[in-house]
Every structure is written in C-alpha cells, then in structure tokens.
Amino acid sequence: MSAPTTEMPARLAECAFDLFAQRGIDRVKMDDIAARAGVTKGSLYWHYESKQMVIAAACRHYYQQWHRQMERELDGLRSPGTKLRRAVASSVRTCLIDEGNRTFTLELFTLSLHDTEVRDGWRTFFDGVKSFYVDLQTAAQAKEQTSDRDPSEAVDLMLAAMEGYKLRALFEPHLCDAQAERRITRDLLGILGLA
C-alpha cells in the first residue's frame, strides 16, 4: 500500500536518494525508483516529470536530512564547544563514514560540472552548512573554547579538509572507514582550534 498522495513526493525522493546512494545516479532507472516506492511508473511521473526532477528532489531530501540530523545532535546542548564537537563528529559519521552519503555527494560534484541546477542547489546547501559552522565557531570563540582564528577561515579550511577526505576515499578507501572516524574528527576539530 502506498503513502497518501500528499506524502508521495517526499517518499519518492527518499527512495530515489537511497537507490542513488547504493548504485549511483546513472545506474538507477525510473522503474527502479517506482518499484522501491511501491508505486507504478505512471505515479512516479505524476509527481516528477523527469529523472532530473527526481535528482533535484533527492538532493533536497539529502539537504533536509543533514539539517534534521544536526538539530537532533545539538538538541539540549548548551556549551558552544560541545555543540561544535558534536556537529563535526556527526558530519564525519554521516558525510564521510557513511558510504552511501559519501557516494551521493561525490556524484553531485560530478553532475555539478555540467548541471547548473545541481550546482546551485549544492552551493546553497554548502553555504548553509558553512554558516551553521561559522555560527558555532563564533559562539565557541566568544566563550574562549576555541582559538581566536577567524571563524570563517577556520570553517573554510575544515570543510575543505572534509571534502578532501571524501575525494581521496575514492582511491584510498581506508581513509573513510569506521576505524578512521575518530582520527578524522580529531583532525577537523584541531583545525577549528578544539583539542
């Protein structure tokens, strides 16, 4: 039995994201997405007229999930330094160690070379992530919990390092396996001035 119509676009986007993360965007057909969601291909096309629209919806799903995860991770925490530590650890776990998320975002980088909609969506998401971290870094600095390095520069470097790990993991998979999680988190926190 399928979800009610008002929930179907989100369900389809989630199913598409799951399949894209498992197989890669090019290897997933619209039939696969419809089957995963338990709907007909016609129902899928009722909500999304093209695979491009499904990709955009899967991107929005990924972006929303990241923000929701951060809200859950930081809920109830008071110390800015603790929030920053928790956010970085969560990002490492979900964006690097989680192979499906890592695969999906690397595919988005590739698509972004020639697809301005994907590139603009990623840029908007990334700008929001950067602002999120700059705000945390600034708050931690105000409480003297991090170094006095410019927050924007520190966050830029930390995010660049995280993306570098992601790219290198294509050729050096051990960099983003579960055993590397603690070391990567420690290194990224070091960039932000948190020992």
C-alpha positions, 0 to 999 in steps of 0.5 A: 500500500502506498503513502497518501498522495500528499506524502508521495513526493517526499517518499519518492525522493527518499527512495530515489536518494537511497537507490542513488546512494547504493548504485549511483545516479546513472545506474538507477532507472525510473522503474527502479525508483517506482518499484522501491516506492511501491508505486507504478511508473505512471505515479512516479511521473505524476509527481516528477516529470523527469529523472532530473526532477527526481535528482533535484528532489533527492538532493533536497531530501539529502539537504533536509536530512543533514539539517534534521540530523544536526538539530537532533545532535545539538538538541539540549546542548548548551556549551558552544564547544560541545555543540561544535564537537558534536556537529563535526563528529556527526558530519564525519559519521554521516558525510564521510563514514557513511558510504552511501552519503559519501557516494551521493555527494561525490556524484553531485560534484560530478553532475555539478560540472555540467548541471547548473541546477545541481550546482546551485542547489549544492552551493546553497546547501554548502553555504548553509552548512558553512554558516551553521559552522561559522555560527558555532565557531563564533559562539565557541570563540566568544566563550574562549573554547576555541582559538581566536582564528577567524571563524570563517577561515577556520570553517573554510579550511575544515570543510575543505579538509572534509571534502578532501577526505571524501575525494581521496576515499575514492582511491584510498578507501581506508581513509573513510572507514569506521576505524578512521572516524575518530582520527578524522574528527580529531583532525577537523576539530584541531583545525577549528582550534578544539583539542 
